[in-house]
Amino acid sequence: KADTDLLTDLFNKAATERKIKEYIAANPDKAGLMFVLDIDNFKKINDTMGHAFGDEVLRAVGTLIKTEFRASDIIGRTGGDEFTIFLKNVKEEEEIRSQVERILRFFNNLQVGEYVKYSPNASIGAAVFPEDAKDFEGLYKAADAALYVAKKRGKNQLAFYRDRD
């Protein structure tokens, strides 16, 4: 319970960070892929649709992310509308590409709301371990920098750290 975000039932920020650090320490030579995603215009969702609906959006995103990825992957809600996904043992560029396509498709199929249908979008930053950084802090900063590139390019897209301007 201490590791769980109560709203989404995913790992909370502290547990997400700890589990990623544990993986990196135990597997310094195995590749991993970190996604940091923000729901686009989330403040506007809360302001226009209300906080209860905003919570419903967060729960729906959390539930869908959990079903979309492997049980062994580390998935957490790490901020108000921010989620971190760490994929373990990503072997080659082809697998990275397929995981990126998976996360982009994920938001195409997401609809929230019983009466008013709403389809949230997300900006996503991605960083590859150990290529982009060799520790959690560096990896998170790299994925976060990529996230801001995605936002700067117009939101609702993914950017890799290596692709930043």
NUMI-422787 format. One record per residue (C-alpha): residue in three letters; chain; x, y, z. Coordinates in Angstrom, 1 decimal, always signed. Last residue first. Example, Ala and Ser with C-alpha at 12.3 -4.5 7.8 and 13.67 -1.06 7.14 Angstrom:
BEGIN
   type   mol     east    north       up
    SER     A    +13.7     -1.1     +7.1
    ALA     A    +12.3     -4.5     +7.8
END
This chain:
BEGIN
   type   mol     east    north       up
    ASP     A    +16.8    +20.1    -31.2
    ARG     A    +16.1    +16.8    -29.3
    ASP     A    +16.2    +13.6    -31.3
    ARG     A    +18.6    +11.7    -28.9
    TYR     A    +16.2    +12.4    -26.0
    PHE     A    +13.4    +10.7    -28.0
    ALA     A    +10.2    +12.6    -28.8
    LEU     A     +6.6    +11.4    -28.7
    GLN     A     +3.5    +13.1    -29.8
    ASN     A     +0.3    +14.8    -28.7
    LYS     A     +2.0    +18.2    -28.1
    GLY     A     +2.9    +20.8    -30.7
    ARG     A     +6.6    +20.6    -31.3
    LYS     A     +7.3    +22.3    -28.0
    LYS     A     +5.4    +19.7    -26.1
    ALA     A     +7.4    +16.9    -27.8
    VAL     A    +10.7    +18.7    -27.1
    TYR     A     +9.5    +19.2    -23.5
    LEU     A     +9.0    +15.4    -23.2
    ALA     A    +12.5    +14.8    -24.6
    ALA     A    +14.0    +16.9    -21.7
    ASP     A    +11.9    +14.8    -19.3
    ALA     A    +13.2    +11.6    -20.8
    ALA     A    +16.8    +12.9    -20.5
    LYS     A    +16.2    +14.2    -16.9
    TYR     A    +14.7    +10.8    -15.9
    LEU     A    +17.7     +8.9    -17.4
    GLY     A    +20.2    +11.2    -15.7
    GLU     A    +18.5    +10.8    -12.3
    PHE     A    +18.0     +7.0    -12.7
    ASP     A    +21.6     +6.3    -13.7
    LYS     A    +23.6     +5.4    -16.8
    ALA     A    +22.2     +8.0    -19.2
    ASP     A    +21.2     +8.2    -22.9
    GLU     A    +22.7     +4.9    -24.0
    PRO     A    +22.3     +3.0    -20.7
    PHE     A    +19.3     +3.1    -20.7
    VAL     A    +17.2     +4.7    -23.5
    ALA     A    +15.2     +7.9    -23.1
    ALA     A    +11.7     +8.7    -24.2
    GLY     A     +9.5    +11.8    -23.8
    ILE     A     +5.8    +11.7    -24.3
    SER     A     +3.1    +14.3    -24.8
    ALA     A     -0.3    +13.0    -24.2
    ASN     A     -3.8    +13.1    -25.6
    PRO     A     -7.1    +12.6    -23.8
    SER     A    -10.2    +11.4    -25.6
    TYR     A    -13.4    +12.7    -24.0
    LYS     A    -16.8    +11.2    -24.3
    VAL     A    -19.5    +13.1    -22.3
    TYR     A    -22.0    +10.9    -20.7
    GLU     A    -19.9     +8.0    -19.4
    GLY     A    -16.5     +9.5    -19.6
    VAL     A    -13.1     +8.6    -20.9
    GLN     A    -12.0     +7.4    -24.3
    LEU     A     -8.6     +5.9    -25.0
    ASN     A     -8.1     +4.2    -28.4
    ASN     A     -5.7     +6.7    -30.0
    PHE     A     -3.9     +7.1    -26.7
    PHE     A     -2.6     +3.5    -26.7
    ARG     A     -1.6     +3.7    -30.4
    LEU     A     +1.2     +6.0    -29.4
    ILE     A     +2.3     +3.7    -26.6
    ARG     A     +2.3     +0.7    -28.8
    GLU     A     +4.2     +2.5    -31.6
    VAL     A     +6.9     +3.4    -29.1
    GLN     A     +7.1     -0.2    -27.9
    SER     A     +7.5     -1.4    -31.5
    ARG     A    +10.2     +1.1    -32.2
    ILE     A    +12.2     +0.0    -29.1
    GLU     A    +11.8     -3.6    -30.1
    GLU     A    +13.3     -2.8    -33.6
    GLU     A    +16.1     -0.9    -32.0
    GLU     A    +17.3     -3.8    -30.0
    LYS     A    +17.0     -5.7    -26.7
    VAL     A    +14.7     -3.9    -24.3
    ASN     A    +15.3     -5.8    -21.1
    LYS     A    +13.1     -3.7    -18.8
    LEU     A    +10.5     -1.2    -19.9
    PHE     A    +10.2     +1.8    -17.6
    ILE     A     +6.9     +3.8    -17.7
    THR     A     +6.6     +7.1    -15.9
    PHE     A     +3.3     +8.9    -15.6
    GLU     A     +2.6    +12.6    -15.2
    ASP     A     -0.8    +14.1    -14.6
    GLY     A     -0.3    +15.2    -11.0
    GLY     A     +3.1    +13.6    -10.7
    THR     A     +4.9    +10.3    -10.7
    ARG     A     +2.1     +7.9    -11.6
    GLY     A     +4.0     +4.7    -12.0
    ILE     A     +4.7     +1.8    -14.3
    ILE     A     +7.7     -0.5    -13.9
    ASP     A     +7.7     -3.4    -16.4
    SER     A     +7.5     -7.0    -15.2
    ALA     A     +3.7     -7.1    -15.5
    ARG     A     +4.2     -6.4    -19.2
    PHE     A     +2.6     -3.3    -20.8
    GLU     A     -0.9     -2.5    -22.1
    THR     A     -3.0     -3.6    -19.2
    LYS     A     -1.2     -1.3    -16.7
    ILE     A     -1.3     +1.6    -19.2
    LEU     A     -5.0     +1.2    -19.6
    THR     A     -5.8     +1.3    -15.9
    GLY     A     -3.6     +4.3    -15.3
    VAL     A     -5.0     +6.2    -18.2
    ALA     A     -8.5     +5.5    -17.1
    ARG     A     -7.7     +6.4    -13.5
    LEU     A     -6.1     +9.7    -14.6
    VAL     A     -9.1    +10.6    -16.8
    GLU     A    -11.5     +9.8    -14.0
    ASP     A     -9.5    +12.0    -11.6
    GLY     A     -9.9    +14.8    -14.1
    PHE     A    -13.6    +14.1    -14.2
    ALA     A    -13.8    +14.5    -10.5
    HIS     A    -11.7    +17.6    -10.7
    GLY     A    -14.2    +19.4    -12.9
    MET     A    -14.9    +19.4    -16.7
    THR     A    -13.7    +22.9    -17.6
    ASP     A    -11.0    +23.7    -15.0
    ASN     A     -9.9    +20.1    -14.5
    ILE     A     -9.7    +19.3    -18.2
    LYS     A     -8.0    +22.7    -18.8
    LYS     A     -5.3    +21.8    -16.2
    PHE     A     -4.8    +18.5    -18.1
    ASN     A     -4.0    +20.3    -21.4
    ASP     A     -1.9    +17.4    -22.7
    ILE     A     -1.6    +14.4    -20.3
    ASP     A     +2.1    +14.2    -19.5
    LEU     A     +4.3    +11.2    -20.3
    VAL     A     +7.7    +10.1    -19.2
    PHE     A     +8.8     +7.0    -21.1
    MET     A    +11.9     +5.1    -20.1
    LEU     A    +13.5     +2.3    -22.1
    GLY     A    +15.9     -0.3    -20.8
    ALA     A    +19.0     -1.9    -22.0
    LYS     A    +20.9     -4.6    -20.1
    ASP     A    +24.5     -3.8    -19.1
    PRO     A    +24.0     -2.2    -15.7
    ASN     A    +21.4     -4.9    -14.7
    ALA     A    +21.3     -5.1    -10.9
    ALA     A    +21.9     -1.4    -10.2
    ILE     A    +19.7     -0.4    -13.1
    TYR     A    +16.8     -2.6    -11.9
    GLU     A    +17.1     -1.4     -8.3
    LYS     A    +17.2     +2.3     -9.5
    ILE     A    +14.0     +1.6    -11.5
    LYS     A    +12.3     +0.1     -8.5
    ARG     A    +13.3     +2.9     -6.2
    GLU     A    +12.1     +5.6     -8.7
    THR     A     +8.8     +4.0     -9.2
    ALA     A     +8.3     +3.4     -5.5
    ALA     A     +9.0     +7.0     -4.6
    LYS     A     +6.7     +8.4     -7.4
    ASN     A     +3.7     +6.1     -6.6
    PHE     A     +3.3     +2.7     -8.2
    LEU     A     +0.0     +2.2    -10.1
    ASP     A     -3.4     +1.8     -8.4
    THR     A     -4.5     +4.9    -10.3
    LEU     A     -6.0     +7.1     -7.5
    LEU     A     -4.3     +5.5     -4.5
    ASP     A     -0.8     +5.7     -5.9
    THR     A     +0.8     +2.5     -4.5
    ASP     A     +4.1     +1.9     -2.8
    ALA     A     +2.8     +2.4     +0.8
    LYS     A     +0.0     +0.0     +0.0
END
